[in-house]
């Protein structure tokens, strides 16, 4: 059974202010909860309908499909929902090695989730976001990441402070900005260790961040589209980095 207070508590976690004041977020659906159970995240509670089970779970709160609909953020609720504790800190290994993604004001949850999922595919170990970006614990980010948000650390930073520190700690690593004008991607010599900055489709990289960029790279345009979705652009850039 689930109480009325629990229903309100879980529904309130759809709002960012409540997520961060409580230090909790929600994960929904069989696939994502199964991915979650294989991660290091601490789970506060799992609510599931009759018939759902996982060998890694010892305790489940059984609820009706009607109650699942009440607490779900999905249009079509999917058997199980977990309330999860936010990590107090991310376990970041080998910071500065390989390619680090830096995301400038990515506001769309679907885009951020797609970027996290794509980064996971290509073996990226760290994503850094400006504080103006959507939070990684937004339910739509979690859904669109398809479980990758449980594997890749996503740090939120003061942009200038982080970039200054990155340059001090990694003086030989270039800071690459994805831009409409720059070296053409096919001819660009992607280094193994670097920081890659991507901005939003509407504003690109902000001027105060551009001052830290040492190289610009562009994906050449062959058709008439005004812009390229940032999630798609990330995939193209990461493939070229990994290929080289």
C-alpha positions, 0 to 999 in steps of 0.5 A: 500500500502507498499512503496519500502523503507518499503519493504527494511526496513522490509527485512533488519530486517532479519539481527541481526545487523539491528534488534538490531540497529532498536530495531525491529523484525518481526513476521509472519503467522496467528497463531503467529500474533494472539499469539502476539496480546495477549501479551504485545509486542508493535507492530509498524505495521501489513501488511496483504493480503485481507481477514485477520482480527483480532478483536484486530487490529484497523489498518492494511496495506493491501498489495498484496500477491506479496508484502508479498512474498517480505518482508517475510522470509518464503518459503510460506508466510502466510497472515500477517506479523508484525513489533514488538518493542523489549522490553526494559526490560523483566518483570521477576517475582520471579527470583530464584524461580522454575527452571531456564534454562541456555543455553550455546552457543545454536547456532541453531535457531530451537533448541532455539525455541524448547527449549522456546516452551518446557519450556513454556509447563512445566511452566518455568518462565525464560531462561538465555542465554550466549551472544554467543547464537542465539538471541531470535528475529531471525525469525527462533527462533520466528517461532519454538517457536510457540508463546512461545517467547512472554511469557517467558523472555529470558535474555542474560548475561555474564555467569560468572557474572550471575552465581556468582550473582545467587549463592549469591542471591540463596545460597541454590539452586543447579546449575545442569549441563546436561552432558554425565556423571553424576547422572542418571536422573531416580535416580536424586533428582530434587529440586524444585528450581534450575538452570539447564545448558544445552550446545550445542550438539557439545561442551557441557557446556564450562569449565569456566561455568562447574566450577559453577556446583554443580551437574551433571545429565545425560540422560541414553543412551540405543541405538547407537546414538552419541548424543541427540538433545538439544531440546529433552533433555530439554523436558526429563529433564523438565518432570522429574523435573516437575514429582518430 
